[in-house]
């Protein structure tokens, strides 16, 4: 799949801090998905967003579907060591039969 | 409901050999996609199968092929292995279309020596 612009590329934070990352595209998206991947494992779906402006939470994670439909944001509150991993955004643009992935944000939580 | 399963989890092969990887989708999911993940290239789309037919294809050489069975289970084959084929191969299933929400399996780590 084509890659989306995801930032930051990596983050080093203290345990307990909040985290924000975002994903942007030049294309309009119908769905935004956020995944977390641990080393050597497959991505696990965290949050799925299906509507512009939608704000969805999953525990300490909150994600938003940008109103322009060209971006999405993921926030993690009160980070803990098990949040360590790589976070990917992904989704299908509204044109064509494709599925794009972000370049990933590597998160390190320092105890 | 069981998730996507992939077998084997790990494989070591030598150059020139061929390999077959297997994927069982979530029950009720009919679309199965395959991806190659390497540190330098990220997630690269290989192909998607639906109703035993390859419906979409990425930009990989013909050494990479796949098939899907009537129960939606899918296999991926790589022939004449090269060192550069070493990667994590991920399978994802979705309800009907490539553009539906995709759920990934744990992956197969292939090492080519």
Interface residues (C-beta under 8 A of the other chain):
Chain A: X1 X3 X30 X31 X33 X35 X40 X41 X42 X43 X44 X45 X48 X88 X90 X92 X97 X98 X99 X101 X103 X104
Chain B: X4 X6 X33 X35 X42 X43 X44 X45 X55 X56 X58 X88 X90 X97 X98 X99 X101 X102 X103 X104 X105 X106 X107 X109
